[in-house]
Amino acid sequence: MLTCKEQVARSSDYLDGQLSFREKLMVRHHLMFCPNCRRFIRQMKLIQATLKAMPEKPQEGEDALAERLAEQRRKDRSS
């Protein structure tokens, strides 16, 4: 059976479907008995889904965003 450290090292490849059949079985076997690694895999899946849902480019340029935040901060201070 894999150790938790070995499981974590294979997690990305497991989620990306890049493991051999044997490796995939070893990972699944470990996950059956290790609640901590199951939780870790669930968190990794959530992170992947969140990253896929994010737009590739920011909606506005960094300079425009910084200026807008600075302007809001000035307004908040003057109130």
mmCIF file of the N, C-alpha and C atoms, coordinates in Angstrom:
data_MODEL
# 
_entry.id   MODEL 
# 
loop_
_atom_site.group_PDB 
_atom_site.id 
_atom_site.type_symbol 
_atom_site.label_atom_id 
_atom_site.label_alt_id 
_atom_site.label_comp_id 
_atom_site.label_asym_id 
_atom_site.label_entity_id 
_atom_site.label_seq_id 
_atom_site.pdbx_PDB_ins_code 
_atom_site.Cartn_x 
_atom_site.Cartn_y 
_atom_site.Cartn_z 
_atom_site.occupancy 
_atom_site.B_iso_or_equiv 
_atom_site.pdbx_formal_charge 
_atom_site.auth_seq_id 
_atom_site.auth_comp_id 
_atom_site.auth_asym_id 
_atom_site.auth_atom_id 
_atom_site.pdbx_PDB_model_num 
ATOM 1   N N  . MET A 1 1  ? 0.843   -1.180 0.000   1.00 0.00 ? 1  MET A N  1 
ATOM 2   C CA . MET A 1 1  ? 0.000   0.000  0.000   1.00 0.00 ? 1  MET A CA 1 
ATOM 3   C C  . MET A 1 1  ? 0.892   1.248  0.000   1.00 0.00 ? 1  MET A C  1 
ATOM 4   N N  . LEU A 1 2  ? 0.425   2.286  -0.652  1.00 0.00 ? 2  LEU A N  1 
ATOM 5   C CA . LEU A 1 2  ? 1.166   3.542  -0.705  1.00 0.00 ? 2  LEU A CA 1 
ATOM 6   C C  . LEU A 1 2  ? 1.153   4.235  0.644   1.00 0.00 ? 2  LEU A C  1 
ATOM 7   N N  . THR A 1 3  ? 2.186   5.001  0.925   1.00 0.00 ? 3  THR A N  1 
ATOM 8   C CA . THR A 1 3  ? 2.167   5.883  2.087   1.00 0.00 ? 3  THR A CA 1 
ATOM 9   C C  . THR A 1 3  ? 1.439   7.166  1.688   1.00 0.00 ? 3  THR A C  1 
ATOM 10  N N  . CYS A 1 4  ? 1.061   7.945  2.659   1.00 0.00 ? 4  CYS A N  1 
ATOM 11  C CA . CYS A 1 4  ? 0.387   9.216  2.360   1.00 0.00 ? 4  CYS A CA 1 
ATOM 12  C C  . CYS A 1 4  ? 1.296   10.139 1.532   1.00 0.00 ? 4  CYS A C  1 
ATOM 13  N N  . LYS A 1 5  ? 2.569   10.127 1.847   1.00 0.00 ? 5  LYS A N  1 
ATOM 14  C CA . LYS A 1 5  ? 3.530   10.953 1.108   1.00 0.00 ? 5  LYS A CA 1 
ATOM 15  C C  . LYS A 1 5  ? 3.589   10.527 -0.363  1.00 0.00 ? 5  LYS A C  1 
ATOM 16  N N  . GLU A 1 6  ? 3.602   9.225  -0.620  1.00 0.00 ? 6  GLU A N  1 
ATOM 17  C CA . GLU A 1 6  ? 3.607   8.723  -1.997  1.00 0.00 ? 6  GLU A CA 1 
ATOM 18  C C  . GLU A 1 6  ? 2.289   9.058  -2.699  1.00 0.00 ? 6  GLU A C  1 
ATOM 19  N N  . GLN A 1 7  ? 1.195   8.990  -1.934  1.00 0.00 ? 7  GLN A N  1 
ATOM 20  C CA . GLN A 1 7  ? -0.124  9.322  -2.487  1.00 0.00 ? 7  GLN A CA 1 
ATOM 21  C C  . GLN A 1 7  ? -0.163  10.784 -2.941  1.00 0.00 ? 7  GLN A C  1 
ATOM 22  N N  . VAL A 1 8  ? 0.300   11.660 -2.083  1.00 0.00 ? 8  VAL A N  1 
ATOM 23  C CA . VAL A 1 8  ? 0.301   13.093 -2.410  1.00 0.00 ? 8  VAL A CA 1 
ATOM 24  C C  . VAL A 1 8  ? 1.167   13.354 -3.641  1.00 0.00 ? 8  VAL A C  1 
ATOM 25  N N  . ALA A 1 9  ? 2.296   12.669 -3.738  1.00 0.00 ? 9  ALA A N  1 
ATOM 26  C CA . ALA A 1 9  ? 3.185   12.858 -4.889  1.00 0.00 ? 9  ALA A CA 1 
ATOM 27  C C  . ALA A 1 9  ? 2.507   12.440 -6.204  1.00 0.00 ? 9  ALA A C  1 
ATOM 28  N N  . ARG A 1 10 ? 1.564   11.507 -6.146  1.00 0.00 ? 10 ARG A N  1 
ATOM 29  C CA . ARG A 1 10 ? 0.885   11.031 -7.350  1.00 0.00 ? 10 ARG A CA 1 
ATOM 30  C C  . ARG A 1 10 ? -0.461  11.713 -7.596  1.00 0.00 ? 10 ARG A C  1 
ATOM 31  N N  . SER A 1 11 ? -0.887  12.573 -6.693  1.00 0.00 ? 11 SER A N  1 
ATOM 32  C CA . SER A 1 11 ? -2.235  13.142 -6.751  1.00 0.00 ? 11 SER A CA 1 
ATOM 33  C C  . SER A 1 11 ? -2.535  13.887 -8.048  1.00 0.00 ? 11 SER A C  1 
ATOM 34  N N  . SER A 1 12 ? -1.639  14.735 -8.473  1.00 0.00 ? 12 SER A N  1 
ATOM 35  C CA . SER A 1 12 ? -1.887  15.501 -9.703  1.00 0.00 ? 12 SER A CA 1 
ATOM 36  C C  . SER A 1 12 ? -1.999  14.576 -10.910 1.00 0.00 ? 12 SER A C  1 
ATOM 37  N N  . ASP A 1 13 ? -1.097  13.630 -11.006 1.00 0.00 ? 13 ASP A N  1 
ATOM 38  C CA . ASP A 1 13 ? -1.158  12.684 -12.122 1.00 0.00 ? 13 ASP A CA 1 
ATOM 39  C C  . ASP A 1 13 ? -2.428  11.848 -12.056 1.00 0.00 ? 13 ASP A C  1 
ATOM 40  N N  . TYR A 1 14 ? -2.846  11.482 -10.853 1.00 0.00 ? 14 TYR A N  1 
ATOM 41  C CA . TYR A 1 14 ? -4.082  10.710 -10.679 1.00 0.00 ? 14 TYR A CA 1 
ATOM 42  C C  . TYR A 1 14 ? -5.280  11.512 -11.181 1.00 0.00 ? 14 TYR A C  1 
ATOM 43  N N  . LEU A 1 15 ? -5.373  12.764 -10.766 1.00 0.00 ? 15 LEU A N  1 
ATOM 44  C CA . LEU A 1 15 ? -6.506  13.602 -11.167 1.00 0.00 ? 15 LEU A CA 1 
ATOM 45  C C  . LEU A 1 15 ? -6.485  13.925 -12.656 1.00 0.00 ? 15 LEU A C  1 
ATOM 46  N N  . ASP A 1 16 ? -5.307  13.972 -13.242 1.00 0.00 ? 16 ASP A N  1 
ATOM 47  C CA . ASP A 1 16 ? -5.182  14.258 -14.673 1.00 0.00 ? 16 ASP A CA 1 
ATOM 48  C C  . ASP A 1 16 ? -5.293  12.999 -15.528 1.00 0.00 ? 16 ASP A C  1 
ATOM 49  N N  . GLY A 1 17 ? -5.455  11.837 -14.885 1.00 0.00 ? 17 GLY A N  1 
ATOM 50  C CA . GLY A 1 17 ? -5.585  10.585 -15.623 1.00 0.00 ? 17 GLY A CA 1 
ATOM 51  C C  . GLY A 1 17 ? -4.300  10.138 -16.287 1.00 0.00 ? 17 GLY A C  1 
ATOM 52  N N  . GLN A 1 18 ? -3.163  10.425 -15.673 1.00 0.00 ? 18 GLN A N  1 
ATOM 53  C CA . GLN A 1 18 ? -1.875  10.122 -16.277 1.00 0.00 ? 18 GLN A CA 1 
ATOM 54  C C  . GLN A 1 18 ? -1.144  8.955  -15.614 1.00 0.00 ? 18 GLN A C  1 
ATOM 55  N N  . LEU A 1 19 ? -1.837  8.206  -14.775 1.00 0.00 ? 19 LEU A N  1 
ATOM 56  C CA . LEU A 1 19 ? -1.201  7.068  -14.123 1.00 0.00 ? 19 LEU A CA 1 
ATOM 57  C C  . LEU A 1 19 ? -1.462  5.792  -14.915 1.00 0.00 ? 19 LEU A C  1 
ATOM 58  N N  . SER A 1 20 ? -0.554  4.849  -14.767 1.00 0.00 ? 20 SER A N  1 
ATOM 59  C CA . SER A 1 20 ? -0.770  3.532  -15.364 1.00 0.00 ? 20 SER A CA 1 
ATOM 60  C C  . SER A 1 20 ? -1.903  2.842  -14.597 1.00 0.00 ? 20 SER A C  1 
ATOM 61  N N  . PHE A 1 21 ? -2.406  1.776  -15.151 1.00 0.00 ? 21 PHE A N  1 
ATOM 62  C CA . PHE A 1 21 ? -3.486  1.034  -14.513 1.00 0.00 ? 21 PHE A CA 1 
ATOM 63  C C  . PHE A 1 21 ? -3.072  0.574  -13.118 1.00 0.00 ? 21 PHE A C  1 
ATOM 64  N N  . ARG A 1 22 ? -1.871  0.045  -12.996 1.00 0.00 ? 22 ARG A N  1 
ATOM 65  C CA . ARG A 1 22 ? -1.365  -0.445 -11.710 1.00 0.00 ? 22 ARG A CA 1 
ATOM 66  C C  . ARG A 1 22 ? -1.262  0.687  -10.689 1.00 0.00 ? 22 ARG A C  1 
ATOM 67  N N  . GLU A 1 23 ? -0.715  1.827  -11.117 1.00 0.00 ? 23 GLU A N  1 
ATOM 68  C CA . GLU A 1 23 ? -0.581  2.968  -10.215 1.00 0.00 ? 23 GLU A CA 1 
ATOM 69  C C  . GLU A 1 23 ? -1.950  3.487  -9.771  1.00 0.00 ? 23 GLU A C  1 
ATOM 70  N N  . LYS A 1 24 ? -2.879  3.524  -10.710 1.00 0.00 ? 24 LYS A N  1 
ATOM 71  C CA . LYS A 1 24 ? -4.231  3.980  -10.393 1.00 0.00 ? 24 LYS A CA 1 
ATOM 72  C C  . LYS A 1 24 ? -4.876  3.066  -9.345  1.00 0.00 ? 24 LYS A C  1 
ATOM 73  N N  . LEU A 1 25 ? -4.678  1.760  -9.468  1.00 0.00 ? 25 LEU A N  1 
ATOM 74  C CA . LEU A 1 25 ? -5.208  0.814  -8.481  1.00 0.00 ? 25 LEU A CA 1 
ATOM 75  C C  . LEU A 1 25 ? -4.581  1.030  -7.110  1.00 0.00 ? 25 LEU A C  1 
ATOM 76  N N  . MET A 1 26 ? -3.274  1.290  -7.093  1.00 0.00 ? 26 MET A N  1 
ATOM 77  C CA . MET A 1 26 ? -2.597  1.534  -5.819  1.00 0.00 ? 26 MET A CA 1 
ATOM 78  C C  . MET A 1 26 ? -3.144  2.794  -5.143  1.00 0.00 ? 26 MET A C  1 
ATOM 79  N N  . VAL A 1 27 ? -3.379  3.836  -5.934  1.00 0.00 ? 27 VAL A N  1 
ATOM 80  C CA . VAL A 1 27 ? -3.915  5.083  -5.393  1.00 0.00 ? 27 VAL A CA 1 
ATOM 81  C C  . VAL A 1 27 ? -5.322  4.839  -4.849  1.00 0.00 ? 27 VAL A C  1 
ATOM 82  N N  . ARG A 1 28 ? -6.159  4.178  -5.623  1.00 0.00 ? 28 ARG A N  1 
ATOM 83  C CA . ARG A 1 28 ? -7.532  3.908  -5.176  1.00 0.00 ? 28 ARG A CA 1 
ATOM 84  C C  . ARG A 1 28 ? -7.560  3.039  -3.926  1.00 0.00 ? 28 ARG A C  1 
ATOM 85  N N  . HIS A 1 29 ? -6.672  2.084  -3.850  1.00 0.00 ? 29 HIS A N  1 
ATOM 86  C CA . HIS A 1 29 ? -6.587  1.231  -2.674  1.00 0.00 ? 29 HIS A CA 1 
ATOM 87  C C  . HIS A 1 29 ? -6.238  2.078  -1.446  1.00 0.00 ? 29 HIS A C  1 
ATOM 88  N N  . HIS A 1 30 ? -5.274  2.958  -1.588  1.00 0.00 ? 30 HIS A N  1 
ATOM 89  C CA . HIS A 1 30 ? -4.889  3.837  -0.480  1.00 0.00 ? 30 HIS A CA 1 
ATOM 90  C C  . HIS A 1 30 ? -6.063  4.723  -0.075  1.00 0.00 ? 30 HIS A C  1 
ATOM 91  N N  . LEU A 1 31 ? -6.767  5.284  -1.057  1.00 0.00 ? 31 LEU A N  1 
ATOM 92  C CA . LEU A 1 31 ? -7.885  6.183  -0.759  1.00 0.00 ? 31 LEU A CA 1 
ATOM 93  C C  . LEU A 1 31 ? -9.019  5.471  -0.030  1.00 0.00 ? 31 LEU A C  1 
ATOM 94  N N  . MET A 1 32 ? -9.182  4.186  -0.273  1.00 0.00 ? 32 MET A N  1 
ATOM 95  C CA . MET A 1 32 ? -10.226 3.423  0.414   1.00 0.00 ? 32 MET A CA 1 
ATOM 96  C C  . MET A 1 32 ? -10.006 3.423  1.931   1.00 0.00 ? 32 MET A C  1 
ATOM 97  N N  . PHE A 1 33 ? -8.745  3.440  2.353   1.00 0.00 ? 33 PHE A N  1 
ATOM 98  C CA . PHE A 1 33 ? -8.427  3.293  3.765   1.00 0.00 ? 33 PHE A CA 1 
ATOM 99  C C  . PHE A 1 33 ? -7.931  4.564  4.447   1.00 0.00 ? 33 PHE A C  1 
ATOM 100 N N  . CYS A 1 34 ? -7.750  5.633  3.693   1.00 0.00 ? 34 CYS A N  1 
ATOM 101 C CA . CYS A 1 34 ? -7.161  6.844  4.279   1.00 0.00 ? 34 CYS A CA 1 
ATOM 102 C C  . CYS A 1 34 ? -8.086  8.053  4.117   1.00 0.00 ? 34 CYS A C  1 
ATOM 103 N N  . PRO A 1 35 ? -8.816  8.408  5.164   1.00 0.00 ? 35 PRO A N  1 
ATOM 104 C CA . PRO A 1 35 ? -9.730  9.551  5.068   1.00 0.00 ? 35 PRO A CA 1 
ATOM 105 C C  . PRO A 1 35 ? -9.004  10.881 4.827   1.00 0.00 ? 35 PRO A C  1 
ATOM 106 N N  . ASN A 1 36 ? -7.800  11.020 5.348   1.00 0.00 ? 36 ASN A N  1 
ATOM 107 C CA . ASN A 1 36 ? -7.054  12.272 5.144   1.00 0.00 ? 36 ASN A CA 1 
ATOM 108 C C  . ASN A 1 36 ? -6.699  12.469 3.670   1.00 0.00 ? 36 ASN A C  1 
ATOM 109 N N  . CYS A 1 37 ? -6.282  11.408 3.008   1.00 0.00 ? 37 CYS A N  1 
ATOM 110 C CA . CYS A 1 37 ? -5.940  11.520 1.591   1.00 0.00 ? 37 CYS A CA 1 
ATOM 111 C C  . CYS A 1 37 ? -7.197  11.698 0.736   1.00 0.00 ? 37 CYS A C  1 
ATOM 112 N N  . ARG A 1 38 ? -8.309  11.083 1.147   1.00 0.00 ? 38 ARG A N  1 
ATOM 113 C CA . ARG A 1 38 ? -9.568  11.314 0.425   1.00 0.00 ? 38 ARG A CA 1 
ATOM 114 C C  . ARG A 1 38 ? -9.948  12.786 0.504   1.00 0.00 ? 38 ARG A C  1 
ATOM 115 N N  . ARG A 1 39 ? -9.797  13.374 1.684   1.00 0.00 ? 39 ARG A N  1 
ATOM 116 C CA . ARG A 1 39 ? -10.099 14.796 1.856   1.00 0.00 ? 39 ARG A CA 1 
ATOM 117 C C  . ARG A 1 39 ? -9.161  15.643 0.992   1.00 0.00 ? 39 ARG A C  1 
ATOM 118 N N  . PHE A 1 40 ? -7.884  15.268 0.963   1.00 0.00 ? 40 PHE A N  1 
ATOM 119 C CA . PHE A 1 40 ? -6.908  15.988 0.144   1.00 0.00 ? 40 PHE A CA 1 
ATOM 120 C C  . PHE A 1 40 ? -7.293  15.941 -1.336  1.00 0.00 ? 40 PHE A C  1 
ATOM 121 N N  . ILE A 1 41 ? -7.700  14.766 -1.823  1.00 0.00 ? 41 ILE A N  1 
ATOM 122 C CA . ILE A 1 41 ? -8.102  14.621 -3.229  1.00 0.00 ? 41 ILE A CA 1 
ATOM 123 C C  . ILE A 1 41 ? -9.350  15.462 -3.511  1.00 0.00 ? 41 ILE A C  1 
ATOM 124 N N  . ARG A 1 42 ? -10.301 15.471 -2.586  1.00 0.00 ? 42 ARG A N  1 
ATOM 125 C CA . ARG A 1 42 ? -11.496 16.305 -2.770  1.00 0.00 ? 42 ARG A CA 1 
ATOM 126 C C  . ARG A 1 42 ? -11.111 17.777 -2.871  1.00 0.00 ? 42 ARG A C  1 
ATOM 127 N N  . GLN A 1 43 ? -10.193 18.213 -2.035  1.00 0.00 ? 43 GLN A N  1 
ATOM 128 C CA . GLN A 1 43 ? -9.730  19.605 -2.076  1.00 0.00 ? 43 GLN A CA 1 
ATOM 129 C C  . GLN A 1 43 ? -9.025  19.906 -3.397  1.00 0.00 ? 43 GLN A C  1 
ATOM 130 N N  . MET A 1 44 ? -8.212  18.964 -3.856  1.00 0.00 ? 44 MET A N  1 
ATOM 131 C CA . MET A 1 44 ? -7.522  19.143 -5.142  1.00 0.00 ? 44 MET A CA 1 
ATOM 132 C C  . MET A 1 44 ? -8.525  19.253 -6.287  1.00 0.00 ? 44 MET A C  1 
ATOM 133 N N  . LYS A 1 45 ? -9.570  18.431 -6.261  1.00 0.00 ? 45 LYS A N  1 
ATOM 134 C CA . LYS A 1 45 ? -10.604 18.496 -7.297  1.00 0.00 ? 45 LYS A CA 1 
ATOM 135 C C  . LYS A 1 45 ? -11.310 19.844 -7.270  1.00 0.00 ? 45 LYS A C  1 
ATOM 136 N N  . LEU A 1 46 ? -11.586 20.350 -6.082  1.00 0.00 ? 46 LEU A N  1 
ATOM 137 C CA . LEU A 1 46 ? -12.229 21.656 -5.949  1.00 0.00 ? 46 LEU A CA 1 
ATOM 138 C C  . LEU A 1 46 ? -11.335 22.762 -6.493  1.00 0.00 ? 46 LEU A C  1 
ATOM 139 N N  . ILE A 1 47 ? -10.060 22.691 -6.201  1.00 0.00 ? 47 ILE A N  1 
ATOM 140 C CA . ILE A 1 47 ? -9.111  23.688 -6.710  1.00 0.00 ? 47 ILE A CA 1 
ATOM 141 C C  . ILE A 1 47 ? -9.057  23.640 -8.231  1.00 0.00 ? 47 ILE A C  1 
ATOM 142 N N  . GLN A 1 48 ? -8.992  22.425 -8.800  1.00 0.00 ? 48 GLN A N  1 
ATOM 143 C CA . GLN A 1 48 ? -8.968  22.293 -10.259 1.00 0.00 ? 48 GLN A CA 1 
ATOM 144 C C  . GLN A 1 48 ? -10.227 22.888 -10.880 1.00 0.00 ? 48 GLN A C  1 
ATOM 145 N N  . ALA A 1 49 ? -11.380 22.587 -10.307 1.00 0.00 ? 49 ALA A N  1 
ATOM 146 C CA . ALA A 1 49 ? -12.643 23.096 -10.848 1.00 0.00 ? 49 ALA A CA 1 
ATOM 147 C C  . ALA A 1 49 ? -12.700 24.620 -10.756 1.00 0.00 ? 49 ALA A C  1 
ATOM 148 N N  . THR A 1 50 ? -12.201 25.163 -9.656  1.00 0.00 ? 50 THR A N  1 
ATOM 149 C CA . THR A 1 50 ? -12.187 26.613 -9.482  1.00 0.00 ? 50 THR A CA 1 
ATOM 150 C C  . THR A 1 50 ? -11.269 27.273 -10.506 1.00 0.00 ? 50 THR A C  1 
ATOM 151 N N  . LEU A 1 51 ? -10.105 26.710 -10.698 1.00 0.00 ? 51 LEU A N  1 
ATOM 152 C CA . LEU A 1 51 ? -9.161  27.278 -11.668 1.00 0.00 ? 51 LEU A CA 1 
ATOM 153 C C  . LEU A 1 51 ? -9.701  27.199 -13.091 1.00 0.00 ? 51 LEU A C  1 
ATOM 154 N N  . LYS A 1 52 ? -10.381 26.104 -13.424 1.00 0.00 ? 52 LYS A N  1 
ATOM 155 C CA . LYS A 1 52 ? -10.959 25.977 -14.760 1.00 0.00 ? 52 LYS A CA 1 
ATOM 156 C C  . LYS A 1 52 ? -12.074 26.988 -14.989 1.00 0.00 ? 52 LYS A C  1 
ATOM 157 N N  . ALA A 1 53 ? -12.789 27.343 -13.922 1.00 0.00 ? 53 ALA A N  1 
ATOM 158 C CA . ALA A 1 53 ? -13.905 28.282 -14.036 1.00 0.00 ? 53 ALA A CA 1 
ATOM 159 C C  . ALA A 1 53 ? -13.453 29.736 -14.123 1.00 0.00 ? 53 ALA A C  1 
ATOM 160 N N  . MET A 1 54 ? -12.217 29.996 -13.753 1.00 0.00 ? 54 MET A N  1 
ATOM 161 C CA . MET A 1 54 ? -11.715 31.375 -13.775 1.00 0.00 ? 54 MET A CA 1 
ATOM 162 C C  . MET A 1 54 ? -11.397 31.807 -15.202 1.00 0.00 ? 54 MET A C  1 
ATOM 163 N N  . PRO A 1 55 ? -11.639 33.079 -15.507 1.00 0.00 ? 55 PRO A N  1 
ATOM 164 C CA . PRO A 1 55 ? -11.251 33.574 -16.827 1.00 0.00 ? 55 PRO A CA 1 
ATOM 165 C C  . PRO A 1 55 ? -9.734  33.580 -16.958 1.00 0.00 ? 55 PRO A C  1 
ATOM 166 N N  . GLU A 1 56 ? -9.273  33.418 -18.190 1.00 0.00 ? 56 GLU A N  1 
ATOM 167 C CA . GLU A 1 56 ? -7.823  33.379 -18.399 1.00 0.00 ? 56 GLU A CA 1 
ATOM 168 C C  . GLU A 1 56 ? -7.178  34.741 -18.198 1.00 0.00 ? 56 GLU A C  1 
ATOM 169 N N  . LYS A 1 57 ? -7.853  35.787 -18.611 1.00 0.00 ? 57 LYS A N  1 
ATOM 170 C CA . LYS A 1 57 ? -7.313  37.131 -18.461 1.00 0.00 ? 57 LYS A CA 1 
ATOM 171 C C  . LYS A 1 57 ? -8.158  37.899 -17.449 1.00 0.00 ? 57 LYS A C  1 
ATOM 172 N N  . PRO A 1 58 ? -7.517  38.776 -16.685 1.00 0.00 ? 58 PRO A N  1 
ATOM 173 C CA . PRO A 1 58 ? -8.312  39.620 -15.790 1.00 0.00 ? 58 PRO A CA 1 
ATOM 174 C C  . PRO A 1 58 ? -9.273  40.482 -16.614 1.00 0.00 ? 58 PRO A C  1 
ATOM 175 N N  . GLN A 1 59 ? -10.391 40.823 -16.030 1.00 0.00 ? 59 GLN A N  1 
ATOM 176 C CA . GLN A 1 59 ? -11.396 41.614 -16.737 1.00 0.00 ? 59 GLN A CA 1 
ATOM 177 C C  . GLN A 1 59 ? -10.898 43.024 -17.046 1.00 0.00 ? 59 GLN A C  1 
ATOM 178 N N  . GLU A 1 60 ? -10.027 43.528 -16.230 1.00 0.00 ? 60 GLU A N  1 
ATOM 179 C CA . GLU A 1 60 ? -9.446  44.843 -16.500 1.00 0.00 ? 60 GLU A CA 1 
ATOM 180 C C  . GLU A 1 60 ? -7.941  44.765 -16.254 1.00 0.00 ? 60 GLU A C  1 
ATOM 181 N N  . GLY A 1 61 ? -7.232  45.690 -16.829 1.00 0.00 ? 61 GLY A N  1 
ATOM 182 C CA . GLY A 1 61 ? -5.785  45.702 -16.659 1.00 0.00 ? 61 GLY A CA 1 
ATOM 183 C C  . GLY A 1 61 ? -5.386  45.959 -15.220 1.00 0.00 ? 61 GLY A C  1 
ATOM 184 N N  . GLU A 1 62 ? -4.202  45.547 -14.877 1.00 0.00 ? 62 GLU A N  1 
ATOM 185 C CA . GLU A 1 62 ? -3.721  45.722 -13.502 1.00 0.00 ? 62 GLU A CA 1 
ATOM 186 C C  . GLU A 1 62 ? -3.645  47.189 -13.119 1.00 0.00 ? 62 GLU A C  1 
ATOM 187 N N  . ASP A 1 63 ? -3.204  48.027 -14.039 1.00 0.00 ? 63 ASP A N  1 
ATOM 188 C CA . ASP A 1 63 ? -3.091  49.455 -13.743 1.00 0.00 ? 63 ASP A CA 1 
ATOM 189 C C  . ASP A 1 63 ? -4.462  50.068 -13.491 1.00 0.00 ? 63 ASP A C  1 
ATOM 190 N N  . ALA A 1 64 ? -5.443  49.699 -14.302 1.00 0.00 ? 64 ALA A N  1 
ATOM 191 C CA . ALA A 1 64 ? -6.795  50.230 -14.130 1.00 0.00 ? 64 ALA A CA 1 
ATOM 192 C C  . ALA A 1 64 ? -7.385  49.761 -12.804 1.00 0.00 ? 64 ALA A C  1 
ATOM 193 N N  . LEU A 1 65 ? -7.141  48.529 -12.450 1.00 0.00 ? 65 LEU A N  1 
ATOM 194 C CA . LEU A 1 65 ? -7.636  48.000 -11.181 1.00 0.00 ? 65 LEU A CA 1 
ATOM 195 C C  . LEU A 1 65 ? -6.983  48.721 -10.010 1.00 0.00 ? 65 LEU A C  1 
ATOM 196 N N  . ALA A 1 66 ? -5.676  48.911 -10.072 1.00 0.00 ? 66 ALA A N  1 
ATOM 197 C CA . ALA A 1 66 ? -4.960  49.604 -9.003  1.00 0.00 ? 66 ALA A CA 1 
ATOM 198 C C  . ALA A 1 66 ? -5.476  51.036 -8.855  1.00 0.00 ? 66 ALA A C  1 
ATOM 199 N N  . GLU A 1 67 ? -5.704  51.699 -9.960  1.00 0.00 ? 67 GLU A N  1 
ATOM 200 C CA . GLU A 1 67 ? -6.223  53.074 -9.918  1.00 0.00 ? 67 GLU A CA 1 
ATOM 201 C C  . GLU A 1 67 ? -7.624  53.111 -9.320  1.00 0.00 ? 67 GLU A C  1 
ATOM 202 N N  . ARG A 1 68 ? -8.461  52.168 -9.701  1.00 0.00 ? 68 ARG A N  1 
ATOM 203 C CA . ARG A 1 68 ? -9.832  52.124 -9.190  1.00 0.00 ? 68 ARG A CA 1 
ATOM 204 C C  . ARG A 1 68 ? -9.820  51.872 -7.679  1.00 0.00 ? 68 ARG A C  1 
ATOM 205 N N  . LEU A 1 69 ? -8.959  50.966 -7.218  1.00 0.00 ? 69 LEU A N  1 
ATOM 206 C CA . LEU A 1 69 ? -8.871  50.693 -5.785  1.00 0.00 ? 69 LEU A CA 1 
ATOM 207 C C  . LEU A 1 69 ? -8.329  51.898 -5.018  1.00 0.00 ? 69 LEU A C  1 
ATOM 208 N N  . ALA A 1 70 ? -7.341  52.582 -5.586  1.00 0.00 ? 70 ALA A N  1 
ATOM 209 C CA . ALA A 1 70 ? -6.785  53.780 -4.946  1.00 0.00 ? 70 ALA A CA 1 
ATOM 210 C C  . ALA A 1 70 ? -7.851  54.872 -4.858  1.00 0.00 ? 70 ALA A C  1 
ATOM 211 N N  . GLU A 1 71 ? -8.634  55.044 -5.906  1.00 0.00 ? 71 GLU A N  1 
ATOM 212 C CA . GLU A 1 71 ? -9.707  56.041 -5.918  1.00 0.00 ? 71 GLU A CA 1 
ATOM 213 C C  . GLU A 1 71 ? -10.756 55.715 -4.846  1.00 0.00 ? 71 GLU A C  1 
ATOM 214 N N  . GLN A 1 72 ? -11.120 54.457 -4.735  1.00 0.00 ? 72 GLN A N  1 
ATOM 215 C CA . GLN A 1 72 ? -12.082 54.046 -3.708  1.00 0.00 ? 72 GLN A CA 1 
ATOM 216 C C  . GLN A 1 72 ? -11.534 54.300 -2.307  1.00 0.00 ? 72 GLN A C  1 
ATOM 217 N N  . ARG A 1 73 ? -10.249 54.049 -2.139  1.00 0.00 ? 73 ARG A N  1 
ATOM 218 C CA . ARG A 1 73 ? -9.623  54.274 -0.836  1.00 0.00 ? 73 ARG A CA 1 
ATOM 219 C C  . ARG A 1 73 ? -9.620  55.763 -0.478  1.00 0.00 ? 73 ARG A C  1 
ATOM 220 N N  . ARG A 1 74 ? -9.341  56.613 -1.475  1.00 0.00 ? 74 ARG A N  1 
ATOM 221 C CA . ARG A 1 74 ? -9.385  58.054 -1.243  1.00 0.00 ? 74 ARG A CA 1 
ATOM 222 C C  . ARG A 1 74 ? -10.779 58.493 -0.848  1.00 0.00 ? 74 ARG A C  1 
ATOM 223 N N  . LYS A 1 75 ? -11.796 57.970 -1.527  1.00 0.00 ? 75 LYS A N  1 
ATOM 224 C CA . LYS A 1 75 ? -13.194 58.318 -1.205  1.00 0.00 ? 75 LYS A CA 1 
ATOM 225 C C  . LYS A 1 75 ? -13.546 57.868 0.205   1.00 0.00 ? 75 LYS A C  1 
ATOM 226 N N  . ASP A 1 76 ? -13.108 56.673 0.574   1.00 0.00 ? 76 ASP A N  1 
ATOM 227 C CA . ASP A 1 76 ? -13.415 56.154 1.912   1.00 0.00 ? 76 ASP A CA 1 
ATOM 228 C C  . ASP A 1 76 ? -12.766 56.986 2.995   1.00 0.00 ? 76 ASP A C  1 
ATOM 229 N N  . ARG A 1 77 ? -11.558 57.469 2.744   1.00 0.00 ? 77 ARG A N  1 
ATOM 230 C CA . ARG A 1 77 ? -10.858 58.278 3.737   1.00 0.00 ? 77 ARG A CA 1 
ATOM 231 C C  . ARG A 1 77 ? -11.496 59.658 3.912   1.00 0.00 ? 77 ARG A C  1 
ATOM 232 N N  . SER A 1 78 ? -12.009 60.210 2.816   1.00 0.00 ? 78 SER A N  1 
ATOM 233 C CA . SER A 1 78 ? -12.594 61.548 2.878   1.00 0.00 ? 78 SER A CA 1 
ATOM 234 C C  . SER A 1 78 ? -13.993 61.522 3.468   1.00 0.00 ? 78 SER A C  1 
ATOM 235 N N  . SER A 1 79 ? -14.589 60.375 3.593   1.00 0.00 ? 79 SER A N  1 
ATOM 236 C CA . SER A 1 79 ? -15.956 60.285 4.150   1.00 0.00 ? 79 SER A CA 1 
ATOM 237 C C  . SER A 1 79 ? -15.977 60.322 5.634   1.00 0.00 ? 79 SER A C  1 
# 
